[in-house]
Amino acid sequence: MGKLDGRVVIVTGAARGQGEQEARLFRAEGAEVVLTDVLDEQGEALARELGARYVHLDVGDETDWKAAARTAKDTYGHLDGLVNNAGILRFNALVDTPLEEFMQVVRVNQVGCFLGIRTVAPLLEDGSTIVNTASYTAVTGMAAVGAYAATKHAILGLTRVAALELAHRRIRVNAVCPGAVDTAMSNPAQLDPGADAEETSRALDELYRKLVPLGRIGRPDEVARLALFLTGEDSAYITGQPFVIDGGWLAGVSVI
């Protein structure tokens, strides 16, 4: 038996990266998975491979959210989980960040999470789960990612408030807080067919060997396993919490 047998879970940003690995793992553990993304070709191909359902979803668009949630409920008859995974990252010094860029990040990361909770929670069965994707930068600072860090801090606030407000329905709401993970967000070579993504991954491991106590960058399947834990019954008495998965980065930098 799978850990998610009988459950129906929406995963945003599921066409690649962490979302793809979450969709794969949840499906392998018995869940019916509704993959959503704006990368329709990739998302549809993955859904066919997994025997899942794909729905186009711009997470910053309220109309898209309503349509995606209703499609999921109508297709499977019930909804038991949401993984708010979709997000974007922009690098810029805070004082050099244009308002347009800041608001773009807010729209996807923060508003997307808010709309997901607000739209899907009323449709969830009692005892369901919501997993929000925050970040290592949600619990500390990091130069050059001010907009991103601000939205990820906000996601922790949304997580805690939602956990309190939905507890009477036994809906648990938690957040994963990944450090650097080897996805297209940190390894753009994955998006270039002519690039050697594996070579870039090795270079990232070498970079993070000096920064992270465990000596490497994270893998998206590792984040997926944490999302699985927070979606399944193994975490039945946990809600309103951030879970840092960063190879020890937040603990500090060794000088030995």
HUQUIFEN-V340292 format. One record per residue. RES is the residue in three letters. NEAR is the number of other C-alpha atoms within 8 Angstrom. D_LAST is the distance of its C-alpha to the last C-alpha in Angstrom with 1 decimal. Layout:
res-><RES:RES>
near-><NEAR:NEAR>
d_last-><D_LAST:D_LAST>
This chain:
res-><MET:GLY:LYS:LEU:ASP:GLY:ARG:VAL:VAL:ILE:VAL:THR:GLY:ALA:ALA:ARG:GLY:GLN:GLY:GLU:GLN:GLU:ALA:ARG:LEU:PHE:ARG:ALA:GLU:GLY:ALA:GLU:VAL:VAL:LEU:THR:ASP:VAL:LEU:ASP:GLU:GLN:GLY:GLU:ALA:LEU:ALA:ARG:GLU:LEU:GLY:ALA:ARG:TYR:VAL:HIS:LEU:ASP:VAL:GLY:ASP:GLU:THR:ASP:TRP:LYS:ALA:ALA:ALA:ARG:THR:ALA:LYS:ASP:THR:TYR:GLY:HIS:LEU:ASP:GLY:LEU:VAL:ASN:ASN:ALA:GLY:ILE:LEU:ARG:PHE:ASN:ALA:LEU:VAL:ASP:THR:PRO:LEU:GLU:GLU:PHE:MET:GLN:VAL:VAL:ARG:VAL:ASN:GLN:VAL:GLY:CYS:PHE:LEU:GLY:ILE:ARG:THR:VAL:ALA:PRO:LEU:LEU:GLU:ASP:GLY:SER:THR:ILE:VAL:ASN:THR:ALA:SER:TYR:THR:ALA:VAL:THR:GLY:MET:ALA:ALA:VAL:GLY:ALA:TYR:ALA:ALA:THR:LYS:HIS:ALA:ILE:LEU:GLY:LEU:THR:ARG:VAL:ALA:ALA:LEU:GLU:LEU:ALA:HIS:ARG:ARG:ILE:ARG:VAL:ASN:ALA:VAL:CYS:PRO:GLY:ALA:VAL:ASP:THR:ALA:MET:SER:ASN:PRO:ALA:GLN:LEU:ASP:PRO:GLY:ALA:ASP:ALA:GLU:GLU:THR:SER:ARG:ALA:LEU:ASP:GLU:LEU:TYR:ARG:LYS:LEU:VAL:PRO:LEU:GLY:ARG:ILE:GLY:ARG:PRO:ASP:GLU:VAL:ALA:ARG:LEU:ALA:LEU:PHE:LEU:THR:GLY:GLU:ASP:SER:ALA:TYR:ILE:THR:GLY:GLN:PRO:PHE:VAL:ILE:ASP:GLY:GLY:TRP:LEU:ALA:GLY:VAL:SER:VAL:ILE>
near-><5:7:8:11:9:7:11:13:13:12:16:14:15:18:14:10:10:13:15:12:13:16:12:9:11:13:12:8:11:13:13:11:13:13:17:16:15:8:8:9:6:9:15:10:8:10:12:9:7:8:6:12:10:10:10:11:12:9:15:9:9:8:6:11:14:9:8:12:11:8:9:13:11:8:6:8:7:11:14:12:13:12:13:14:12:14:8:9:8:9:6:9:10:9:4:6:9:6:6:6:9:10:8:8:16:12:10:14:14:13:11:14:13:9:12:13:10:8:11:10:8:6:10:11:8:7:9:12:12:14:14:14:13:14:13:13:14:16:7:7:7:8:6:8:13:11:11:14:13:9:13:14:12:10:14:12:8:9:14:12:9:11:14:8:7:10:9:6:7:9:13:14:15:17:14:16:15:13:13:8:10:13:12:10:8:8:11:9:11:11:6:7:6:4:7:8:9:6:7:10:10:8:8:11:11:10:9:11:12:8:9:14:11:7:12:12:13:11:9:12:9:8:13:13:10:9:12:11:10:13:12:10:8:6:9:6:4:9:8:14:10:9:8:10:11:13:12:10:11:7:5:6:8:5:3:2>
d_last-><45.9:43.4:41.4:43.2:46.7:49.4:47.1:47.6:44.5:44.3:41.2:40.9:39.3:39.9:40.8:37.3:33.6:32.6:36.2:37.4:35.1:36.1:39.7:39.3:37.6:40.0:43.0:41.8:41.6:45.2:45.2:47.7:45.5:46.7:44.6:44.8:43.7:45.3:44.5:47.8:48.0:44.6:45.0:48.5:47.5:44.6:47.1:49.6:47.1:46.0:49.5:48.5:50.0:48.8:49.8:49.1:47.3:46.1:44.1:45.1:48.8:50.5:53.4:51.1:49.4:52.8:54.0:50.9:50.9:54.6:54.5:51.9:54.0:57.2:55.9:54.5:56.3:53.3:49.7:46.9:43.7:42.1:38.8:38.3:36.0:37.4:35.5:34.8:32.2:32.8:30.5:31.6:30.8:32.5:35.0:35.9:36.5:40.2:41.8:43.1:39.6:38.3:41.3:40.9:37.5:38.9:41.9:40.0:37.0:38.4:42.2:41.8:40.1:42.6:45.6:44.3:44.1:47.4:49.2:48.1:47.7:51.5:52.0:49.5:50.7:49.9:46.7:45.1:41.6:40.1:36.5:35.4:32.6:30.5:26.9:23.3:24.7:27.3:24.9:22.9:23.5:23.0:24.5:27.3:28.3:30.3:33.3:31.3:29.2:32.3:34.1:31.4:31.3:35.0:34.9:33.1:36.0:38.5:36.9:37.2:40.7:41.9:40.6:42.6:45.7:45.8:45.0:48.7:49.1:46.0:44.4:40.6:38.5:34.8:32.2:29.5:26.6:24.9:21.9:22.2:24.7:26.1:29.6:31.9:30.5:27.1:28.5:31.9:32.5:33.7:36.7:37.6:39.7:39.1:35.3:33.0:31.2:29.4:28.0:26.9:25.3:23.3:22.3:21.3:19.1:17.3:17.0:15.7:13.2:11.1:12.3:13.0:11.0:13.9:13.6:17.1:20.0:22.3:25.7:28.9:30.2:27.3:28.4:31.9:31.2:30.0:33.2:35.2:33.9:34.9:38.2:39.2:40.3:37.0:36.1:39.5:38.5:35.9:36.9:35.8:32.1:29.2:27.0:23.7:22.8:19.7:17.2:15.2:15.1:16.8:14.4:11.9:9.1:5.5:3.8:0.0>
